[in-house]
Structure formats: C-alpha cells, structure tokens
Amino acid sequence: MQITRDDLRNVAIIAHVDHGKTTLVDGVLKQSGTFRENQEVQERVMDSNDIERERGITILAKNASAVYKGVKINIVDTPGHADFGGEVERVLKMVNGVLLLVDAAEGPMPQTRFVLSKALELNLAVIIVINKIDRPDSRVYEVVDEVLELLMDLGASDEQLDSPMVFCSGRAGTATYSPEVEGTDLQPLMDTIVNYIKPPVGDPDEPTAVLVSSIDYNEYVGRIAVGRIESGTLKVNQPVTICDYHDKELNRPGKITAIYQFTGVGRTPVDSATVGDIVMFSGIEDINIGNTVCAQGTCRPIPFVKISEPTVEMTFSVNTSPFAGREGKFVTTRQIRDRLQRELLRDVSLRVSDGDTADSFVVCGRGEMHLSILIENMRREGYEFQVSTPKVLMKEIDGQQCEPFDELTIDVPAESSGAVMEKMGVRKGELQSMEPIGSRMKMVFIIPERGLFGYKSEFLTDTKGEGIMNTLFHGYAPYKGEIPRRQNGSLIAFETGETITYGLYNAQERGTLFLGAGEPVYAGQVVGMSPKNEDIAVNVCKRKQLTNTRASGSDDALRLIPPRRFSLEESLEFLGDDELLEVTPKSIRIRKRILDHAQRMREQMKNRG
C-alpha cells in the first residue's frame, strides 16, 4: 500500500560557487536546534574538506538534516562547479524539490543554469531563494526578473514558473517573503520547504529498491553507499541483489551490515529504514554509483543518467628528479596506483589507465580544476609524484577530428573588455553575446577547452583581479587549429646546488625568477620565466670569485627582486610541453623532461632538423 511520508522532506540546494548556500545551511542547522546552544560550530560546516574551505567551493555533494515542527528535512548540498557535474545529476535523483539559491547582486550564473536545467528535466519542485539581500550592491527586483527569464529559457512548466520566492540573508540567518519586510529568523524558508515540497511517496511492503547516488569510503568498512529508498524497507543483515540499469549482466548477491541515517551533519546507526529515507549503508564490497540494491531474488534496476565523459587528460608518474623521495611519504608506483584507484571509488567522472611507461598513469577528468584538486589532495596526504601538461581528449565524429568546447561567461569591468576580446581572438573564442550591466560588461564565448589552459592568471592580470569567469561544457565540434600556448620561455638552472645571491642577481636581468637565495636547485629545473620566446640556461649557484683587491662600494649588498611564487594552478598553466611539474608535500617545482643541458640541446636540434 502506498504511503505518504508527511514527516519527511528531501531537498537539494542548487547554487553557483560562492552564492552562500553553505552559510545558509549553517543557519538552518543552528536555528532548528541541531547544535546545542553553547556548541562551538566552525563556519561553513558542510564544507568538510580543507580545499573546499580554502577556495570557498563545494566539491563533493554532502548531506545534512534538520527537524522542523516534527518534520525531518534532509538537505543535500550540490556542487556548483561544472567540473563536478557528475555529482549533480545523481544527487537530484534523491530529492523531491530544490532550493534555487541566487546572489542578489550577481544574479543567476552559468553553473546555476546547468544544475537547474537538470532539476527541471526531472520535474522537481523549485523554491527560489534570493540570498545576500543585505549586500550594498544588491539589485533584488532585477535579479527576480533574471531568474524568471532563466526558468522560461529552460522551458519550465507553468507550475515551476509559479515557484514561491523567499528573500534571505544567510549571514544574518533571516528570511522573509518580501524584500520590503525585514526578517527575524529563517522560519519563512522552513515553512515554504515543508508546505511546498512534496513528501516522498512509496510502498514500504514492496520489494526493496535503492539507487546508489554517491559513494563514501572508509578505511575500516570499505565502501559506504548513499541513496534514497525508492520502495520497500532496508534492514541490517538483510540479503540483497545488486543490479545496474546500464549493465544488464550485473546480478550478484550481497548483504547489508550497517545502516546510517543523517542527523544534523553527523550520522546515526539505525536497524532499518523505509521508503523515502536517504541512508548510508555498508557491507557490499565493490558497489558502484548507479547500482540498484534490490530485495534478494528480485532484479529491477532503477534508470539513471550516465555520467558526463571526461574531456582533459594528464600523465601522473613517479618523481624522477634528483630530489626524489626527500619530502614525500608515498613515492612508489604501487602507492600512487593504489591512491588513484581509491579516488576512482569516490569520483565517477575520473578515469585512470596505465601510461606508456611502467611507472606512469593517464588520468582523465572533467577539466583542469577537477584534476588540480586531485593533485592538491594527494600532495597534502604526503604523496610525491610528477605530472605532465593537461591535454584535451579528441574524438572522431563522422570522420572528422573533434575537440571539446566550453561556453565561457565573462563578467568584467567595462574598461577591461577590449583586452579580454583580444585574448579571446587569439585563443579561438567566438563571441555569442555581449551586454552591459551597470559599469561592467557580460560576455559569452564558445571556445575550445584547450584555449582556456593557462588563461586564468592572464585574465586576472588583464582585469586587475576584478574579472569573473565561468565555464560550462558545450559539446564536441571540429578541431579549430593551432592555438599559441605560451609566449614566454623558461630560465633553466645550469647546475645542481644551492641558490646564491650573486648568481641570482646576475640571472634576474634575464627574466622573472621563481626562487630566492639559499634554496636547493638541480640542473634542468625551471627557476624563472624568460621574456623572450626561448629558453635560457642560467647559473643561479654561481659564487663571486674572491680576489685580494677590493673596490669601495661594489661589495655592498646586492639587491634581489622578490621572486614570483606560483600556486599549483599557476604552475600547471605555465607548464610547457617539454616540461613536468614535480609535486611534493612541501614543494612544487617545474622542470624540463630532459634534465641534462647537452642532451636537451641535442634533442632540440634534432626536432628542428
């Protein structure tokens, strides 16, 4: 018999990067009594991963719950970044409605569009939440119009166009039905969720069926599956059958050993859960995202969207530099392979295969950012390895060589638009639309994905740090031809040793240095950037020849220009095709593939010849 779970609501939050969804969830949890009055709670409690906290972005979808007027509200946080689109589609399968969170100053952004279109396709109820209405530059009514235009653009139904609106300040923890009225707490938002989003409906007596929407991994119990119970009841020690909608061959037995429900931001073990509940369960060894867990003996896989394909690849390999093994805890091929395989358990948009050599792996992901976050995570865990330049994955379609294209939305101060247009032309970007918004200019381009490699830091320089750029995968189209990658050559250390002020002082006349005095370097390491389009070997370890005659004044302290330090992303952007990035827990070094100067020169002559 079908029952309606009036005591439960499952809702996802859709928002663009940095529009305040995680802060708003903090407010909901605090006001619903999830935390004790005197409990110290760190800000942005949903962003559990260090990188998420530092960059202020949500990478992995996470779950939390709050109880309001006797109704349990499961809140699923979705990633806003297009590189994590694989996460989004599955998460929406677990919920009956979404909160569309939009910044009252910035308005709807490209990523909001991507996730929202998925939610509308699944016919989910939408609550529009205009956040940060207390910003001095907020333009609430214009943003409301922009959101309605976006819904119409995406072909929303009449019911979805009539979605309720709530106006919030996540930081102040207030919500109101009208921007004219000041809110006191988040009660209007909670009431709207309970009244507008439909409760889950299902039959607890039917055979069990759970679609696995995401996977967690724990050293002690292995894989933990997360999903919503579509029908039936799930019990501890229950024997089950695992099948898959896209893999008709899969049909194997398993047994549930533990079930957890979400309470606040924690999890509580339970003996059983029924239809509509979002649960975590362990016991099934190699369970995958998209698998359906059914009652024993029945096999009714639940359909789900196939995960978007990766578009960028990089080669990860064992560190072979002269400084290898000095700083990392995990340095062998086996340890790197195990770590990449473990990442595959969690991240469905990733692909890993063996490289050309025994100690290298080809890692494919959904974009440069997707892969740089994996590199940063591994580095923090104590891994030492080296990576090559990112390359796009080509496809042959109807006998034509095709490459991935992105839709790039750029929001810049009006005076910077000329510089951006010029760079876009060189990088084969095609302007789709251009509109002024106040003193800023919003432009949309379709650009080959490889045209964006190395553009971020240039873009920030061109717009004096005030530009905002967002990308969205557009699709494959015929190859656009050569795109010049990098205008600058490298300054390369000529010998191994420690950098000396005298050597650096002479080298800084040749270009911008990346190192200061007293730092270890090896022959073939890139120590700076040359203004010309050619590499220059410099001796940064050179000491001054001591003589017994002294000229007055010449031995005063030599003045060094402070070195330019690259972040991981900037280093990846700078990498040339004949260079590698050495990544260790303490250092990031750019190096030539061929370290020996004479051998490198011979190779260059051969290539030119």
N, C-alpha and C positions, 0 to 999 in steps of 0.2 A: 504494500500500500504506500502511495506517495505521501511523504510528509513535508511540511514547510518548516525549516529551522528558524523560527522567529527570534531565537536567542543568539543568532549569528549573522554577521555581515562580513563578506570578503571583498576588500577594496585595494586597488593598486594606485600608487601615486605616479603620475606622469609629469615630468618637468624637465626643462632644459638645465644643463650644467649651471650651477650657481644661482638658480632662481629661488632657493631657500626651502626645498622640500624637507631636507633632513632636519633643519632647525624647526620647521613646523611640526614634524613628527615628535621631536623632543617635547614641544609644548603640549601636544595631545597626551603623551605618556605622563607628563608631570601632572596635568590637570585632572586626569582620570584616576589619580591616586595609584599609578603603577609604582611610583617611587615613594618611599616614606618621606614625611615632612622634612626630616633632618638629613636625608641621604644626599651625599655629595655625588652629583652626576656630571661627568665630563660633557662638554658641549658636543653637539652632533653625534649623539650616542649610536646612531645607525651606521656611521662610517667607522668600521672597526679596524680597518687596515691602515697602517701608517701612511702609505702613499695616498690613500683616499683623504686622510686628514690634511696632509701637507698641500695637496693640489686642490682640496675642496671639491672633489668629484666623487661620485658613487660609481664603482666599477662592477661590483657583484650585487645581484638582487638580494635583499635581505628581508627577513620577516620580523614583525613585532605585533603585539596585540594590546588592546586597551579594553576595559569593561566600562560601559556607559549605560546607566539605567537598566542594568540587568542584561544588556546585550553585549556579547563579545565581538569586538571589531578587529579582524585580522588585517593588518596593514602591510602590504608588500611594497617595498621601495624598488623602483625600477631604475636601471642605469639610464642617464640622459645622453650618453655619448654614442655616436653612430658606430664606433668601433665595437661597441658591446651590444649591437643589435640582436645577436643570437640569444642573449639573455632575455631581452624584452618579450619576444614573441611567445616564449614558453611561459613566462610569468603570467601573462594576460589570460592564459588558459585556466588559471586557478581562481579567478575572481569574477564577480558579477557586475562590478562597476569600477569606474576610475575617477580619481580626482585629477583634473587637468589644472596644474599649478602654473600660473603665468606671472612674471615680474611686471609690476605696474608701471615701470619705466621702459623696460626693454621690449615688452610685448612678446607675442609668440615667436619662437626661433625655429630654425630648421629641424633640430632634433625633436622638438615638441611635435612637429608635423609628422615626423617618421613614426613615432610611437602612437600618436593619436590616430593615424590612418589605420594602424593595426587594430586598435581598440574598436574603431567604428566598424571595421570589417567583421569583427567578432560580435557586433551588435551589443556592445556593453553600454550600460547607463553611464552618463557623464555628468559630473558636478564640476562647474567652472569655479576655480578659486583664484581670485586676483590677489596676489601676495605683495608684501612690501608697499602697502598703500601710504605708509608714513615716510616714504622717501621724498626728499625735497623736489626731485625732478620727476615725480610720478605723474602720469597722464592717464588717469583711470578710465575716463569715458572713451578716449581714442583706442585704448587697449581692448576694451569691451567690444568695440566695433571690429577691431582686427581679429579677435578670437571668433566672432560670428562669421566674418568673411572666410576665415580658415576652415571653419566647420562646413560652410557652403561649398568651398573649394574642394573639400574632400568627400563631398556627396553625402553629408549627414542626413539622416531621416528627419521628418518633422519633429518627432519626439526628441531626437538628440539636439535639434536646434532650440527646443524649448527648455534646455537644461537649466536647472537652478544655478544661481550665481551667489557666491559668498565672497566678502571682501575681508582680507586678513592682514595682520602684521605678525608674522611668525616670531619675530624677535621679541615683540611685546606680549605675545601669546594672546591676541584678541581677534575676534571675528565679528562681522556684522552683516546684515542683509542689504544695507545701503551705505555707500561711501560717505553719505552726509552725516550718518549717525556714528558716534564713536563707540567702539565695542569695549566690553569689560573683560570677557573671557572667550574661550573657544566653543562655548555651548551652541551657538548657531550652526557652526560647522558640524559638530557631533550630531545635532538634531537632524540636519539635512542628510547626513550619511544614513542614519537609522530610518528616516522616513522615505527617502528616495531610492536608495539602492535595494534591490530585491533580495530577500533572504534566499539561501540555497534551497533547492527542492530535490528530493530523491527518495528512493525506496530502500530503507535500511535492511529489508528482508531479502532483497535480490542478491545474486552472487556479487562478491566484492569486485570492484574495478577502481584502480588508482593509476592515473597517468603521472609518470615521474617527470617533474618540471625542472628540477635542478638537483645538483649533487653536492654534498659536502664530504669532506674526507677527514678521518680521524685516525691517528696512529694506532689507537687501541682497538677500535671496532671496524676499521676499514671504511668502505663507502657507506654514506648515510644518504638515503633518498628523500627528497622533499616533493610532496604532491598533494592534490586535493582528492578526497574520496568522492568519486562520482556516483557510486552506488554501493549498497551493502555496508558491512561493518568490518573493520580491521581489528584483529586481536593478537596479543602477544602469543608466540608459539604456534601461530596459525600456518599450516602448509599452504603454499600458493603456487601458481603457474605464471611464468614470465613470458610475455609475447611482445611483438612490435608491429606497428602499422606498416612501416616501410621495409620490414624484413620478415617476409612470410615464413621463412624457415625456422625462426626462433620460437621454441616452445620447450621450456625446461622448468624443472621444479625448484622450489626454494622454500625457506621458512623464515618468518618474521621473528627476530629475537628481542627487539625492543621498539617501543613506540613513544614519541615525544610530542607534546603539544606546545605551542608558543604561548608564554605568559610574559607580558612586558617585553623586554628584549632578551629574556632568558628562555629556557625550555624546561618543561616538567615531564617526567616519565609518567605514562598512563598505561592501563591494562588494555584498553580498547578505545576506538574512536569510530564515529559513524559518519554517514553521508553528509557532505558539505564541509567537514573539518579539514583544515590544512595541517598536515602532520609530517614529522620526520620519522623514518624507520630504518633500522639496520638489520643485518643478518644475511642479506643477499650479496654475495661476493662481487661479481663483476656486473652489477646493474648499471644501466646507462640511461642518459636523458632520452626521453621519448619512449622508453619501455612502458608497457602496461602491466601492472601487477593484478592478476585475476584470482578468483577463488580456485582452489585446486580442481583440476579436471575441466575447467571452462577456459576458452581462449577467445576473448572478444577485445582485440586491440582498439584503443581509442585513437582516432586520427589526430595528427599534429603537423604543424608546418615544418618542413625541412629547414635546417639551419643554413643561414646565408654562407656562401662559399668564401674561403679566404682569397685575398687579392694581392698580398705582399709576402715575399719570402726573404729570409736571411739565413746565412750559414752560421751555426754555432759550432765552435771547435775547441779542443783542448788548448790551453795557453802554451805557446811555444817560444815566448820571448826569453831573453837572458834572465829576467827577474821572475820567471815562472815559479810558482809554489812558495813564494816568500810570504804572501799575505793571506792566501785563501785557506780554508779548512777542507773544502771539497774540490779536488783538482783533476781527478782521473776521468777517463772516458766513461767508465761504468757509472760513476757518481753523477755525471752530467746527464747521461742517458736516463738513469732512474728518476732524476728530478724532472726531466721533460715528460717522461711517461706519467709521473704523478700529476703534472699540470693538465695532461690530457683527461684525467679523471674528472676534473672540475670544469675545464674550459672546452666547450663544444665547438667553438669557432676556430680552434687551433688544429694544425696538422703537423706531425713530425715524421720525417723519414730519414734513412741513412744517407749521408753525403758521399762525395766522390772518394774520400779517404776514410780509413778505419776509425779515425778519431774526430769525424765531423758529422753534423746533423743538419738537415734542411728543415727549418721551422717556418711554417706559413701561418699568417694571421690576417685579421681584418683591417690592418692599417698600421702605419708607423707607430702610433701611440699604443696600440694593442701590444705590439712586440716590445716597445721600450718599457712598458710596465712590467712585463715578464722579466726582462733583463734586470731591472731595478730590484724586483722582489728576490731574484736569485742572488744578486750581489749582497743584499742585506742578510741573506741566510748564510753567507760565508762561502759562496761559490766563486771560483776563479776560472775564467774562460775568455775566448775572444770571438768577436762577431764580424761579419762582413757587411758591406753596404747593403741597404734594403733594395730589392728589385721587385718590379711588378710581375704578376703571373699573366702571361699571354694566353690567349685561347684562339683556336682556329674555328671560325664560324663561316659556313658556306665557302670554304676555300680561301677565306681572307684572314690575314693575321689581325686579331683584335686585341685591344688593351682595355683595362678598367678605367672608367671616367667617374669623376665626382662632381656633384653640384656644390659649388663653393659660394657661401653667402658672406659678404664682407661688409662690415659697418665701420666706417672711418670718418674722422673729421674731414669736412669738405675740401680743405686745402691739401690733404694728402692723396686725394683721389687720382690726380694726374700720375704720381709716382707709382701707384698701385696698378693703374691701367697699363702703364709702360711695361712693368714686370710681367703682368698677365699676358701681354702680347708675345713677349719672348718665350713664355712658358706654354704657349699654345692654348691659352684660355679664351673662350668665346663669351662675350657679354650677352646675357639674356635680358636683364632688366636693370634699371638704374633709377632710384627715386630719392629725393632729398627728404630727410626727416630732421626738422629744426636746423641746427648748424652742422649736421652730419649727413653722410651720403651712404645709402644702402645699395650695394651692387650684387647681382647674382651672375656667376660664370659657370659654364660647363668646361671642365679642364681635365686633361689626362692625369691620373693619380700620380704618376712619376713626376709630373710638372710641379707637384707640391713638395717633393722631397727637398729639404734644405731651404724652404721658403719662409718658415715661421720666424726665424730670427731676423731675416731681411725685412719682413713685413713689419715687425715691431720697430725696427730702426726707421723705416720709411714713414711710419705713422706716429713716431715719438712715443711709442708704448701705449697709444690710445686706441689702436685698432682692435676689432673683434673679428675673428674668422671662424667659420663653422663649415664642416664638410658633411656630405651625405652621399652614400654610394648611388651613382646614377645608372650604371649598366656598362656593358661592353660595347665598343664601337671600333671601326677600323683604326689601325695604328697611325699616329699623327706625324711620324718622322722624328728626326733628331731634336732633342732639347738640350741646350748647353747646361751642364750641371753646375760647374763651379768656376768662377773667374780667377781665383787665387791659387798659386802654387803653395808648396809646403817648405818650411825651413827644417832641414833634417840634421840631427846630431851626427857628427862625423866619427866620434869615438865614445867608448863607454867610460863612465867615471862620475864625478860629482860636478854640478854646475858651479863655475867660478865667476865672481863679479866681473873680472876683466874680460873673460870670454863672452859673457852675456852683453857687456857694454858694447863690444865690437859687433856682436850679432844683431843687436836691436836696431842698428842702422839699416839692416837688410829687410826688416819687416816687423810684425807684431809677435811678441814672444808669449808662450803659454806657461813658462816656468820662471821661478825666482832663483836666487842664489842658494847653494847648499842642497840642491835636490839631486837624487841619483838619476842618471840617464844612461841609455845604451845606444850604441851605434845603430842607426836606422830608425830611431824614434823621432816622431814629428814634434819639434819643440816650438814651432811658431808658424805664422802664415806669411807668405811672401806676397807683396803687392802685385808682382808680375804673374803671368800665367805659366810659370815654370818653377820646378823645384830647385832649391839652393841648399848645398851642404854647408853647415856652419860648425865651428868648433867652440862649443859653449863651455868646454872643460879647460880651455887654454889659460895658462898662467902667464903672468908678466915675467919676462926674462929679467932676472936681477943683475944689475951692474953696480960697480962701486962708485959711479958718478950719479949724483942726484941733482935734478933741476928743480929749482924752487917752484912750488905750486903744482907741478904736474902729478905729484903723488897724493893730492887731496882726494877725498872720497869720490869715486866715480858714481855718477847719478844714474840709477836704473829706472826706467819707466815701469810702473806696476804691471805685472803680467796679466794677460787676459785668461780667466779661468772658464772653461766650458762646462756646462751641465751635461748630463748623459744625452739629452735630446739634441743639444747643440753639437756635441761630438758626432752623433750619428748623421746629423745634417751635413757636417763638414767633410766626413769620410769620402775619399776618392776611391775609384775602382781598384787601384793598386795598393789600397791601404786596409788595415784591420784595426778594430777597436779592442784594446786589451781591457777587460773589466775585472777588477778585484774588489774585495770588500772595502779597501782603503783608497784605491786609485782608479782613475780612468785615463788610459794612455792611448794616443793614436800612434800607429807605427806603420812602416812600409811592410808589404808582404815579404819582399826580399830585403833582409837587413844589411847584407854586405854591400858596400858602396860600389866596388868594382863590378861585382856581379850584376847589380842593378843597372849600372851604366851599359853593360854588355847587352842586357835584356832590352833596354830602351833602343839601342842602336839596331838590334835585330828587328824590333817591331816597326821602326821607321823604315828600315830597308825592305 
